[in-house]
């Protein structure tokens, strides 16, 4: 278990910039707008040889528990409760505010080890700007500029010195490939129940949820495990139609969602069962197919559906007619709010992952190929029949097959669909993208 280092402070003091700097990559969205971070963001980092789990939190604000700032505060409170060390960040440029003093006293009551960080302390005046932080009574502040990288090396050293001793400092006997987690992303339109579903899977209020659409702004990764092993689960911001995306912050959120989708192995597409499949849901599904990812459809808010048989039929018919390239995709009705049906989701994800990784033996593949050609001969092209000779599987993830033959690259699309559908049916490859590549032979006399 890696020690947890939590970055906390009031809004817009540079917590996410510091998080990205310590993680060594852009993991969290950064903007001049206060309150961009709403959920806890996690990343592994190495600080002076110590592997830690960094946690970026929402800005600390005093608010009613039922309000959005109050729910964000509760999420930050849960992160602080499990911290081995809290980095309390203040804005040296703005000076110490009443909010800083209030939350410094709150941290002292929490009883966790705290390291005071004076951010935005650039240039020669860095130490002078950081002096005010002494008044918080949290010890000597470390002056840094997360944006420019100043003082970060000193901060890393301080963090490493204050962490508890390592259980296995050598790391011997640890296989880095053993138990590699399945990468799973949850995507969908805004307010489709993505964060509520993630909280239900984790068994805790990990993500900030509520009736307001667009609460999740960044792609947030968390760890969980089922009977078959670890899973890295990524909750993402809702994807709206491109024409409706105007704000720069929302553009960054969409970019982070698409990046998370590309890095995933399996994608859960959440669909509000009460509203059914919209065209935007199908566009997201087509994006998943183009990226070659395994997919499972989760019909969320199932507890609020009155006529469930009609809802099932409507979704099945729409998938059949509008998403034929992923025929047989698994559909799991569930309710993240009540937990009904959620236990069927991860087994469906594992099954989709197994299909996505499947390899077909070459002998079986070519016996299928011969029978497929016998049932329906390749068509004539320019008055000459195409001669397809053999097929092989180039790779899995997703299953990719190559067909060789004379002028094979001119094979019409409808015959390619026939071969793909036959492959899907014969070798039990439901719901996964199938790639078919064509290789023609060269005429040595041309």
C-alpha positions in Angstrom: 0.0 0.0 0.0 1.5 3.3 -1.1 1.5 6.2 1.3 -1.1 8.8 0.4 -0.1 12.5 0.0 -3.1 14.8 -0.1 -2.9 18.3 -1.5 -5.5 20.6 0.2 -6.2 24.3 0.4 -8.8 26.9 -0.5 -9.8 27.4 -4.2 -7.4 28.7 -6.8 -4.2 28.6 -4.8 -2.6 26.3 -7.4 -3.3 22.8 -6.0 -3.8 21.2 -9.4 -0.8 22.8 -10.9 1.3 21.5 -8.0 -0.3 18.1 -8.4 0.7 18.0 -12.1 4.2 19.2 -11.3 4.7 16.5 -8.6 3.1 13.8 -10.8 5.4 14.7 -13.7 2.6 14.9 -16.2 -0.7 16.8 -16.9 -3.1 14.7 -14.9 -5.5 17.4 -13.6 -7.3 20.2 -15.4 -5.8 23.6 -14.7 -7.6 27.0 -15.3 -7.7 30.5 -13.9 -11.3 29.8 -13.0 -11.7 29.0 -9.3 -13.3 25.7 -8.4 -12.3 23.7 -11.5 -11.4 20.6 -9.4 -14.6 19.1 -7.9 -13.6 15.4 -7.3 -10.5 13.8 -5.9 -7.8 13.2 -8.5 -5.2 10.5 -7.9 -1.9 9.6 -9.5 1.2 7.6 -8.6 4.5 9.6 -8.3 8.1 9.1 -7.3 9.4 11.8 -4.9 13.1 11.4 -4.1 12.9 7.7 -4.7 9.7 7.2 -2.7 6.6 6.0 -4.5 3.5 7.7 -3.3 -0.1 8.1 -4.3 -0.8 11.8 -4.8 -4.4 13.1 -4.3 -5.6 16.4 -5.6 -8.7 17.7 -3.8 -11.4 20.3 -4.4 -10.9 23.8 -2.9 -11.9 23.9 0.8 -15.0 26.1 1.3 -17.3 26.4 4.2 -20.8 25.7 3.0 -24.0 23.8 3.8 -23.6 20.0 3.5 -26.3 19.6 0.9 -24.8 22.3 -1.4 -22.3 21.6 -4.1 -19.4 23.3 -2.2 -20.5 21.3 0.9 -20.4 18.0 -1.0 -16.9 18.9 -2.4 -15.7 19.7 1.1 -17.0 16.3 2.3 -15.0 14.6 -0.5 -11.8 16.5 0.5 -12.4 15.6 4.2 -12.5 11.9 3.3 -9.2 12.2 1.4 -7.5 14.0 4.4 -8.7 11.2 6.7 -6.6 8.6 4.9 -3.5 10.8 4.3 0.0 9.9 5.5 0.8 13.6 4.8 -1.2 16.7 3.9 0.3 19.4 1.8 -1.6 22.5 2.8 -1.2 25.0 0.0 -1.6 28.8 0.4 -1.2 31.6 -2.1 2.0 33.5 -1.1 1.2 36.2 -3.7 -2.3 37.0 -2.2 -1.1 36.6 1.4 -2.8 34.7 4.3 -6.6 35.0 4.2 -9.3 34.3 6.8 -10.2 31.2 4.9 -6.6 30.0 5.1 -6.6 30.5 8.9 -10.0 28.7 9.2 -8.9 25.6 7.3 -5.5 25.5 9.0 -7.3 25.3 12.3 -9.6 22.6 10.8 -6.5 20.6 9.7 -5.0 20.7 13.1 -8.2 19.3 14.6 -8.0 16.4 12.0 -4.8 15.3 13.6 -2.9 14.4 10.3 0.7 15.4 9.6 0.7 18.6 7.7 3.4 20.3 5.5 2.7 23.9 4.7 3.4 24.9 1.1 3.5 28.6 0.0 2.8 28.5 -3.7 3.1 31.3 -6.3 6.3 32.5 -4.6 8.4 33.3 -7.7 11.8 34.9 -8.0 13.9 36.7 -5.4 10.9 37.7 -3.3 9.9 34.1 -2.7 11.1 33.9 0.9 9.6 37.2 1.8 6.3 36.3 0.4 6.2 33.0 2.3 7.0 34.6 5.7 3.3 35.4 6.3 2.5 31.7 6.3 4.3 31.3 9.7 1.2 32.9 11.3 -0.8 29.7 10.5 1.0 27.8 13.2 1.8 24.8 10.9 5.5 25.1 11.0 8.0 26.4 8.5 6.5 26.8 5.0 8.2 25.5 1.8 8.2 28.3 -0.8 7.5 27.0 -4.3 6.2 28.1 -7.7 4.4 25.1 -9.2 3.9 27.0 -12.5 7.6 27.6 -13.0 9.0 24.6 -11.1 10.9 26.7 -8.5 11.4 25.0 -5.1 9.9 21.7 -6.3 13.0 19.7 -5.6 13.1 21.0 -2.0 9.4 20.2 -1.6 10.0 16.6 -2.8 12.8 16.2 -0.3 10.6 17.4 2.6 7.8 15.1 1.6 10.1 12.1 1.4 11.6 12.9 4.8 8.2 13.1 6.5 6.6 9.9 5.1 6.5 6.8 7.2 9.3 4.2 6.6 8.9 1.9 3.6 7.8 -1.7 4.2 10.0 -3.0 1.4 12.5 -0.3 0.3 14.2 -2.6 -2.2 11.1 -3.6 -4.0 12.6 -7.1 -4.6 10.4 -9.9 -5.6 7.8 -7.5 -7.1 6.8 -8.3 -10.6 5.6 -5.0 -12.2 3.5 -6.8 -14.8 1.8 -9.1 -12.3 -1.7 -8.1 -11.5 -1.8 -5.3 -14.0 -5.2 -3.7 -13.7 -7.9 -3.8 -16.4 -8.4 -0.2 -17.6 -12.1 0.6 -17.6 -13.6 4.0 -18.5 -17.2 5.2 -17.8 -18.5 7.6 -20.4 -21.8 9.0 -21.5 -23.8 12.2 -21.8 -24.0 14.7 -18.9 -26.2 13.6 -16.0 -26.4 10.0 -17.1 -25.4 8.6 -13.7 -21.7 7.9 -14.3 -20.4 9.2 -10.9 -23.3 7.6 -9.0 -22.5 4.3 -10.7 -18.8 4.6 -9.8 -19.6 5.4 -6.1 -21.9 2.3 -6.0 -19.1 0.1 -7.4 -16.6 1.5 -4.9 -19.1 1.3 -2.0 -18.3 4.9 -0.9 -19.1 8.5 -1.9 -15.9 8.9 -3.9 -17.3 11.3 -6.5 -19.3 14.4 -6.0 -22.9 13.7 -7.3 -26.1 15.6 -7.5 -28.9 16.7 -9.8 -26.8 19.4 -11.5 -25.5 18.2 -14.9 -21.8 18.5 -15.6 -20.5 18.1 -12.0 -17.6 15.9 -13.2 -15.1 18.1 -15.1 -11.9 15.9 -15.3 -11.2 12.2 -15.9 -10.8 10.8 -12.4 -9.1 7.4 -11.9 -9.7 5.2 -8.9 -8.7 1.6 -8.0 -11.0 -1.3 -7.2 -10.9 -5.1 -7.5 -13.2 -7.9 -8.3 -12.8 -11.7 -8.0 -10.5 -11.8 -11.1 -8.1 -9.0 -10.1 -7.6 -5.2 -10.0 -9.4 -2.7 -12.1 -8.4 0.9 -12.8 -11.8 2.7 -13.1 -12.0 6.1 -14.7 -15.0 8.4 -14.3 -15.2 11.1 -17.1 -17.0 14.3 -17.8 -20.2 14.1 -19.8 -19.9 14.4 -23.6 -22.3 16.8 -25.3 -22.8 17.5 -29.0 -19.9 19.4 -30.4 -22.0 22.3 -31.4 -23.0 22.9 -27.8 -19.4 22.9 -26.4 -18.4 26.5 -26.2 -16.6 27.2 -22.9 -12.8 26.6 -22.9 -13.1 24.7 -19.6 -15.7 22.3 -21.1 -13.4 21.8 -24.2 -10.6 20.7 -21.8 -13.0 18.4 -20.0 -14.1 16.8 -23.3 -10.5 16.4 -24.3 -9.7 14.7 -21.0 -12.7 12.3 -21.5 -11.6 11.4 -25.0 -8.0 10.8 -23.8 -9.3 8.5 -21.1 -11.4 6.6 -23.6 -8.3 6.1 -25.8 -6.3 4.7 -22.9 -9.1 2.3 -21.7 -9.4 -1.3 -22.6 -13.2 -1.6 -21.9 -15.6 1.3 -22.0 -18.9 1.4 -20.1 -21.4 3.6 -22.0 -24.0 4.9 -19.6 -27.4 5.6 -21.0 -30.3 7.1 -19.0 -32.9 4.3 -19.3 -35.7 6.8 -18.9 -34.7 8.8 -21.9 -33.5 5.9 -24.1 -30.7 5.9 -26.7 -30.2 9.4 -28.1 -28.2 10.2 -31.3 -25.4 11.5 -29.0 -25.2 8.2 -27.2 -24.8 6.5 -30.6 -22.1 9.0 -31.6 -20.2 8.1 -28.4 -20.6 4.4 -29.2 -19.3 5.0 -32.7 -16.3 6.8 -31.2 -15.6 3.8 -29.0 -15.8 1.5 -32.0 -13.4 3.7 -34.1 -10.9 3.6 -31.2 -11.2 -0.2 -31.2 -12.3 -0.5 -27.5 -14.6 -3.2 -26.0 -17.9 -1.7 -24.9 -20.7 -2.5 -22.5 -23.9 -0.4 -22.3 -25.2 0.4 -18.8 -28.9 1.4 -18.7 -28.7 3.6 -15.6 -31.6 4.9 -13.5 -33.4 1.6 -14.1 -35.4 2.0 -10.9 -37.2 5.0 -12.4 -38.4 3.2 -15.5 -42.1 2.3 -15.5 -42.4 0.0 -18.5 -39.1 -1.9 -18.4 -39.9 -4.4 -21.2 -40.7 -1.6 -23.6 -37.4 0.2 -22.6 -35.4 -3.0 -23.2 -37.0 -3.5 -26.7 -36.5 0.1 -27.7 -32.8 0.0 -26.8 -32.2 -3.4 -28.5 -33.9 -2.2 -31.7 -31.9 1.0 -31.8 -28.6 -0.8 -31.3 -29.6 -3.4 -33.9 -30.3 -0.8 -36.6 -27.8 2.0 -35.7 -24.8 0.1 -34.3 -24.5 -3.0 -36.5 -20.7 -2.7 -36.4 -20.8 -3.8 -32.7 -23.6 -6.4 -33.0 -24.3 -8.4 -29.8 -23.1 -5.6 -27.5 -23.9 -6.4 -23.8 -26.6 -4.3 -22.2 -26.9 -4.2 -18.4 -29.9 -2.5 -16.8 -29.0 -1.1 -13.3 -29.5 1.6 -10.8 -26.5 3.3 -9.2 -28.8 4.9 -6.6 -30.3 1.7 -5.3 -27.6 -0.8 -6.4 -30.0 -3.0 -8.2 -28.3 -4.8 -11.1 -24.9 -3.3 -10.4 -23.5 -6.7 -9.5 -23.9 -7.8 -13.2 -21.8 -5.0 -14.6 -18.2 -6.1 -13.8 -18.8 -9.7 -15.0 -20.1 -8.2 -18.3 -17.0 -6.0 -18.5 -14.7 -9.1 -17.9 -16.6 -11.0 -20.6 -16.2 -8.1 -23.1 -12.5 -7.9 -22.2 -12.0 -11.6 -22.9 -13.7 -11.3 -26.3 -11.6 -8.2 -27.1 -8.4 -10.3 -26.3 -9.5 -13.4 -28.2 -7.2 -15.1 -30.7 -8.5 -17.6 -33.3 -6.2 -20.5 -34.3 -5.0 -20.1 -37.9 -6.3 -23.6 -38.9 -9.8 -22.9 -37.6 -9.8 -19.5 -39.2 -9.0 -20.9 -42.7 -11.5 -23.6 -42.4 -14.1 -20.9 -41.7 -12.7 -18.9 -44.6 -13.1 -21.7 -47.1 -16.7 -22.4 -46.0 -17.5 -18.7 -46.1 -16.2 -18.4 -49.7 -18.1 -21.6 -50.6 -21.4 -20.2 -49.3 -21.0 -16.8 -51.1 -18.3 -16.4 -53.8 -16.5 -13.1 -54.0 -18.2 -10.7 -56.5 -17.0 -9.7 -59.9 -15.0 -6.4 -60.1 -14.6 -5.0 -63.6 -15.8 -8.3 -65.0 -13.2 -10.4 -63.2 -13.8 -12.4 -60.1 -11.6 -11.7 -57.1 -9.5 -14.6 -55.9 -9.2 -14.6 -52.1 -6.6 -17.2 -50.9 -6.3 -17.3 -47.1 -6.8 -15.3 -43.9 -4.9 -14.8 -40.7 -5.3 -13.0 -37.4 -2.8 -10.2 -37.2 -3.5 -9.2 -33.6 -6.1 -9.0 -30.8 -7.2 -6.0 -28.8 -9.4 -5.6 -30.9 -9.5 -8.8 -33.1 -7.8 -7.9 -36.4 -7.9 -10.2 -39.4 -6.0 -10.0 -42.7 -7.4 -11.4 -46.0 -4.9 -12.1 -48.8 -5.7 -12.6 -52.4 -5.5 -11.3 -56.0 -6.8 -7.7 -56.0 -8.2 -8.3 -52.5 -7.9 -4.6 -51.7 -10.8 -4.0 -54.2 -13.3 -6.2 -52.2 -16.6 -4.4 -52.0 -17.8 -3.2 -48.6 -20.9 -5.3 -48.5 -18.8 -8.5 -48.9 -16.5 -7.2 -46.2 -19.5 -6.8 -43.9 -20.5 -10.4 -44.8 -17.1 -11.7 -43.7 -17.1 -9.7 -40.5 -20.6 -10.8 -39.5 -19.7 -14.4 -40.2 -16.5 -14.1 -38.1 -18.5 -12.6 -35.3 -21.1 -15.4 -35.4 -18.8 -18.4 -35.9 -16.1 -17.5 -33.4 -18.4 -15.9 -30.8 -17.1 -12.3 -30.9 -20.2 -10.3 -29.8 -20.1 -6.6 -29.2 -16.4 -6.1 -30.0 -15.0 -4.1 -32.9 -13.6 -6.4 -35.6 -11.0 -5.0 -38.0 -10.7 -6.6 -41.5 -7.6 -5.7 -43.5 -7.1 -6.6 -47.2 -3.8 -7.5 -48.9 -3.5 -7.9 -52.6 -0.7 -9.7 -54.4 1.7 -7.9 -56.7 2.1 -8.7 -60.3 5.9 -9.3 -60.8 5.5 -8.5 -64.5 3.8 -5.2 -64.1 
